[in-house]
Amino acid sequence: MSSENWTQSRLSKTNRADPTHAGYRPSDRRSRKQPLTERDGVSLREEVRDFHTFENRPVSWSGAIDRYRDYLRDRDGVKSVFEDDGGTTSRGSDPHRFDPDYSAKQYAKLKDLERGISEDYGKRLHTAMLTLTASSTPQGEPLPPVDHLDGLLASWDAVRRALDRSLDSQRYERLAILEPHPGEGENNGYLHVHVAVFVDGVVQRSDFAPVIEAHVRNCELAEAEAHDVTADETISVRHAGADRADPDDDEQLDELAIYLAEYLGTYGDDDPLDAPEHVQASNALLWATGRQRWRPSNGAQEYMTYDPPETQGDWSLVGIEKDGEFIPAGAESGGVDRFTTGPAEQARVPPPTG
């Protein structure tokens, strides 16, 4: 087990002012005032329950961002405690998925995917990047971010089937990636989907047009004019294998992984509390819903699987250490408590007093 090197003090994070990137203030943006969702039956983290209105309603997007930041601060200085079958304990890192150490592990998985695909497909490797979007203001007012995300992903099964049909005669793998929209407009922080497709053989832009059309048909929030199948912003195709003249050239092998890492936001070692506001907003959304940032195909997942070296004895997680105090594994140190939203019309009913 490797121990984690904590280079920043808890005090400095706790006292840090919330970032104001580019003069941003939460009151400036209507989208941040929206509740996470206006629907009932949605499962969310317990931390984003709004106890000031009605117990089964969520806080606003702005409130979720604040609670996400509190979560990051609370996780600073936490180490996992493991014990082997001989009673020997070890303290190691168990970084949350927004931690730079976790990002480094994700980047390593991308490198494994790239190497495996490059070795198997060789000079035949073609890649495509497809972009799927959804309007965040279909009626002129910004949607609650969870409702927007669920609407965006409503087309996924149809997209996957269309991709299978379009590439029926070719071997391929895919990796779907959620990326936040940058900028200063109302849609800042809302998510869209990039689908990286790795094909063993020649493909053209027209091969992927039915996939984009499947998204537009099956996502009520998708706008046809935003999905021009002749535009590189919608479909980008390249012959990736043509650049692999020397398979041992690490600089050449880096290209595809870095390209994907830029979309994933996993390339770099910045503190997540120092990320741009739109990134923190989207991370808060993923954190509140439990959504994963990427979704690989089964074959892509196999390329990305890392088998750690064998160790003597079996290690198991027995608890965590926080501020020098050992907390046994249980409700406080493992699992995520969740709640399910109730009817939205009850959201403004205050709790009983007295």
N, C-alpha and C positions, 0 to 999 in steps of 0.2 A: 504494500500500500504506500502510495506516495503522499507525503504531507503537503498541505497547501501553504504557500507563502503569501501571507497577507501583508501587503505593502502600504495600505492606507488605513488610518486609524478610524475607529468607530465614531469618535467625537467629531472628526472633520466632516463625516457624512451627515451626522445627525444635525449639525449646526449649519449645513450648507443651505443657502437660499435656493428656492425652486428656480430652475433656469427660466430666463425670459427671452430666449432666442429670438433675435431680430425684432425686439420690442413687443413680442407677443404677450397679451394678457388674456386670461380665460374669458373675461367679460366681452372681449372683442368678437367672439365667434359664436354664432347661434348653435352650431353643431355641438359644441362642448356643453351647452345647457340642456341638450336632449337627454332623457333617461337612456340607460343602456339598451332597454327594449320597452316597447309598449304592449308586447304580447304576453299572454299567460302561458304556462307550461314550459318555460325556458329555464334550463338548469344553469346556474351561475355559482361562482365562489361565494361562500358565506360572507367574506369580507366586503362584498359590494352590496349587501342588503342595506336598504334604507330604513332604519328604525325610527326616523323622525316623521315618516308619513304613514306607511302601513307595512307590517312586518314582511310581507311577501312581495315587495316591490324593490327594484334596484335604485341605486344612486344615479346621478347624472354621469355623463362621460367624464366631465371635469373631476367629479368626486372619485370616480374609479381611478383616474390618473393619480390623484393624491394618495389613494390607498395602495396603489401599485408601488409608488415611491416609498411609502412606509414599509411595505413588504420587503423591498430591496434593502432598506436600512436595517430592518430587523434581521435579515439574513447575513449581514456583514459580521464576520467573526465566528460564524457557526461552522463547526467541524463535525463530521460523522465519526462515530466511534464503532469500531468493528472488533469482534472477538473470534478467535479460532477455537477449534475443538479442544485445545489444550489449556484454554483460559487466558491466553496472551491477547492483550488488547492493542489496537493501533488506531491512531487518529488520522483520518485522511480527508481529502476533499470530496464533496458531493455537491458540485455547483448547480445552482438553479439554471434554467435554460436561457436566462438573459445575462448570465455571467460571462466575462471574457474567456475564462477557462473552458466553459461549455462551448463557446463559439469556436475555440481552437479545436476541440474535438469534432465539431461539426465540419470544420474545414478539412480536417484529416479524412473524414468520411467522403467528402467530395473528391479528395485526391484519390482515394481508393476506387471510387466510382469511375473517375476519369481514366485511371490506369487500366482498370479491368476492361472498360469499354474499348479503349484505344488498342489494347493487346488483342482482344477478340475480333474487333471489326477491322482493325488495320486501316489501310488506305481507302477502304470502302466507307468509312465512317462519314455520315452526313448528320448534321444537327439542325434542329429547327427550334425557334423560340416563338411561342404563341402567346398573345396577350388577350385576356378576357376581362372586361370591365363591366361595371354596373353604375347607373346614375345614383348619386347620393341625394339628389334633390329632384325627384320625379314630378312633384307637385309644387316646386318652387321653395319648399321648406326642407331643411336637412333631415334625413331619416335618423332614427336611433341607430347607433353603429352596429349593434348585434343584429337588428332586423336587416340592415343593409348587407352584412356579411352572410347571413343565412340566405338572403335573396340571391346574392352573387353565386353562392355555391349550389343553388338549386339545380343548376344545369349540369353538374359534374357527371352524373351517370350517363346522360345523353352525350356529353363531350367524349367520355371514355369509349362509349360504343361507336361513335362516329370515327374516332381515331383507329379503333380496331378494324373497322370496315375499310377505311382509306388505305391502311397499311397491311391489309390481310395477307399479302403474299411475301411480306418482308419481316425480318427479325428486327425488333425495336424495343427500347425501354423508355420510360418517361419519369419525369420528376416535376410535380406541381409545386409551385412556390407562391406564398402569399407575400405581397410587397405593399408597403404603405405609399399612398400618394403624397408627394412632397409639395412644397410651395406654400403660399399664403392664403389661398382661397378657401371656400367653405368645404371643399372635398379633401382638404389637408388631413392626413391621418387615416382616412378610409382606405380599405384594402382592395387590391385587384389581384388577379391571378396571372402568373407566367407559367407556361407549361414547356419545360425543356424536353425535347424529343431526340433520342439518339437512334439513328437508323443504320442498319447494315445494308447499304446500297444507295443508289441514286434516288433522290426525291426532288420535287419541285414545289414551288409555292402553291400551285393549284391543287396539290395532293391534300393540303390542309384547309382549303376553303370550306369543305363540308363540316369540318370540326368547328370552325368559327360560326358557321351558320347554325349549327346545332345549339351552340351557346345562346345565340340571339333568339332562337325560337323558344328555348326552354328557361330562359331567365327573363322574368317580367321587367326587370330593371335595366336590361341591356338595350342599348340604342344602336340601331343598324348603322347610322352614320359614324358612330365611334368605332366600328369594326370593319373598316375598309380592307378587304382581303388583298388588295394590290399594294398596300402600304407596308413598309418595313416595320412600322410601329405595331402592326397587328400580326404579321407573319414574317419572320426573318429566317432564311435558310442559308447554310454555308457548308462547304465541303471540308469538314474538319480534318479528315484523314489525309488530305493533300499536303498539310503542313508538317506531317510527321516523318520527315526525311530521315531523322535519326531518333529511333525510339528510346535511346538512352539520354537524350538531351532534356534535362530537367526544365530548362527555360521554356521549351516548346510544350512540355507536358503541363506546365503551370497555367497555360493560357485559358483552357476550358474551366478549370477549377476556380480560378480567380474570377472569370466571367460569371459563373454561377454564384460564387460567394458574394459578389457585389449585389446581386438580387436578394440573396438570403440575409444580408446584413451580418455575416459571420466572419468577415475578414478584417481583423484589427483587434486591438486590446483596450479599447476605450471603456471606461466605466459606464454602465447603462444609464446612470443618473446624469451623465454628461452628454447623452445622445440628443440630437435635435428633437424639438418638441413633437413633431409629427411622428417620429419613431417611437417616442415614449407613449404617445397616444395609442398607436397601433399595438405596441407591446402590452399596454394595459388592457386592451380589448382581447388579445390572445390569452392573457393571464386570467381575465375574468371568465372567459368562456371555456378555457381548457383546450382551445384549438391549437393544433400543431402548425408550425410555419411551413412545413413542407410535407408532401405526400408522395413517396416513391412507389413505382410499380414493384411487384414482387421481385423481378429480376434485378432492378436497380438496388433494392434493399439488400439483396445477396452480395452484390458488388461492394456495398458499403459496410457490410458486417465485419466487425473487428473481433478476432479471437484473442483474448489476452493470454499471456504465457501461463503455464500451469504453476501453481504454488503448492507448498506443502501444507496439508490440512485444509479444512473448509472454514471460510470466514463468513460471518453473518453480522448484519447491522444490529447493534444492541441499544443504540441511542444516539444522542447528539451532545456536543459540548458547546455551551454558549456562555460567554463572559466567565469562563473558568468553571462553570457549574455543569455537572453531568445530568442529563435528563433522559431517563430510560425510554426506549422505543414505546410508542403508544399514541394516544390521540394528539398529544402536544407536539410530537416529533415526526409523525408519519401520516400520510393520507391528506386529503383535502376535503374539508367540510363544504357542502354545497346546499343550496336551497332552490326551490322551484317557484318561479314567479306565479302570482295569482292574477285575478282579473284586473285589468288596467284601470277600470273605472273606480276602483277602491283606492287608487294611489294617493289621492289627496285627502283621504280621511285620516285625521290625526289620531294617535293612540290615546286610549283612555288615561285620565289623570286622577290623582288622588289616592 
